[in-house]
Amino acid sequence: MDLLRRKRIEDLQAEAEGEQGLKRVLGPLNLTMLGIGAIIGTGIFVLTGTVAAQNAGPAVVLSFVLAGIASIFAALCYAEFAALVPIAGSAYTYGYATLGEFFAWVIGWDLILEYGLSATTVAIGWSGYVVSFLRDIGITVPPHFAAARGTLVTLADGSQTAAWFNLPAVIIVGLVTTLLVIGIRESANVNNVIVFIKVGVVLLFIGLTAHAIDPANWHPFIPPNTGVREHFGPTGVVAGAGVVFFAYIGFDAVSTAAQEAKNPQRDMPIGIIVSLLVCTVLYIIVSAIATGVLPYSQLDVPDPIAKVADAAGLGWISSLIKLGAIGGLSSVILVQLMGQSRIFYTMSKDGLLPPFVNKIHPKYRTPYITTIIVGIAVSIPAGFLTVREAGSLVSIGTLLAFAIVSAGVLVLRIREPGLHRPFRTPLVWFVAPMGVLSALYLMWYLPLRTWERLIIWLAIGLAAYFLYGSRHSKLGGSSGARPAE
């Protein structure tokens, strides 16, 4: 068994050019909006407050800068691969072409964790904002159905009880899954509208709350460490960067839409890089304003941006911001579910997952079976888990994928330097190693329990690969496989 058999770049390019299954309808604006739709969400609307209160204080700004730098290194490497191999599998396909099938499976299994739990986490955050917004307009969601099982919720009489089930989180996953089954063009158009609204809301927040900044709230900028590595001080800033890295995972979801892009060689790099740069700037500004308006210790709430808006005296505009957050988180769920289903689709076409997974809907031309499976798999934990429980593995899974993609670009430059690359990673001998090192550095500062859960997940994946994937691999039975060198 050749665990390191690789796909030929030439074969992948021919597959991309001849692919007739998925509709090529996405232009550079659609792809950029998909990236912004995935990136602007939990990072601004939830994690800004959590990381400021628990890890970095006002220096959450630096946490976003560190995470953004690591993301830019990885984004440049993703852009080269996405233009070179415009296939829906994202990092999974890139790993298949450079490091071999075994590593491709590890990446694919890792991406299942990344996209699935990311969508789950965001659905839970969406529920919190919806419940808060409905309360503002006089509609009360029964507390027993408004949070994860076991979470203490406050009843109308002021008493507390344990929640049973997070119904709004399940509803939004169901609605987004239905939209994705109907079609990629419809999904992209809905996403474009949502992105314009939520970027407008973020800009409105910046413009109307800046006057309420009290510079005293920024001192000390880096609170002294409490004796626990991730609680404040320089190590807390780095740990915070590892947490907010969750907020940057959207740009790699752009690469999963490569087979639905009109001109992927030109448009994929534009979508990836522009969406990341726009969102990084917005993250830094919003986190600076939030910690300037309120002391960082008061930001550890489910809806910190709405709380800052209230503190700035915005009145009814606070409800508008919550509405923008709801729309923003909706588009994140859409892009993550789309990315997950496309990776399943590609792995199934390679024989590593059962063939029914890659079936295309006869009318809508979407991978409907895998989309429905992903929707069900995401909705179940969304109904029962808290944000922290669901999101604990997302950052480490993302960082691992980024490290492998960055290494893969360098490996391919050495192995096949003569390939025509429509987009070339600039300063690749600096950018690619820094992409690997920065990702590993942030992984190191994540909690031990996160590492333990990642190892368990990967162990399950290895069992699945050796019991099914390696035995049914189409490359394994093909004379076109490229052996390990």
Number of C-alpha atoms within 10 A of each C-alpha: 7 13 15 20 23 26 22 16 19 13 14 18 16 12 15 17 13 9 14 11 16 20 17 18 14 24 19 20 15 20 30 26 27 32 31 33 34 32 30 30 29 25 25 25 30 27 27 34 30 26 32 28 22 18 30 31 34 32 29 34 25 22 30 29 18 20 24 25 16 27 26 20 25 31 27 25 28 29 28 21 32 33 23 23 29 28 30 28 30 29 29 27 30 29 28 24 25 28 22 21 28 21 20 25 24 20 27 27 23 26 25 20 22 26 28 25 26 30 31 30 26 28 30 33 26 29 25 21 25 20 18 19 22 15 12 14 9 8 11 14 15 14 21 21 18 24 30 24 17 15 20 16 18 14 12 9 6 8 9 13 14 16 20 18 22 28 21 22 30 23 16 22 28 16 13 21 24 16 16 25 22 17 19 22 17 13 21 23 15 14 25 20 14 22 26 16 17 25 19 14 20 22 14 14 24 18 10 14 21 17 12 17 17 14 11 13 17 21 13 11 17 19 19 14 16 11 9 11 17 21 22 28 22 20 17 29 30 29 27 34 30 27 28 27 26 25 30 29 26 27 33 29 28 33 32 29 28 28 26 23 26 16 17 28 21 17 22 31 29 19 26 29 20 20 26 25 16 15 26 22 13 17 24 19 16 22 26 21 24 32 30 23 23 23 18 24 15 15 25 17 16 21 24 21 27 27 20 24 25 16 16 20 14 17 11 11 17 22 20 17 24 27 21 24 31 23 23 31 31 26 32 29 28 25 29 28 28 27 28 25 29 26 28 27 27 22 25 22 18 20 19 24 21 16 14 13 20 26 17 18 16 10 8 16 17 24 25 24 18 25 26 18 14 22 27 16 15 25 24 16 22 32 25 22 21 20 20 10 12 20 21 22 25 27 27 30 24 24 28 19 26 29 23 24 29 27 22 24 26 20 15 18 15 10 12 11 11 9 12 9 15 15 19 18 22 13 9 18 12 12 21 27 18 19 27 23 16 22 28 17 15 22 23 15 20 21 15 10 11 17 17 11 14 19 12 11 15 17 13 12 18 17 11 16 20 13 11 15 24 21 14 19 19 17 18 21 10 9 8 14 17 17 13 13 7
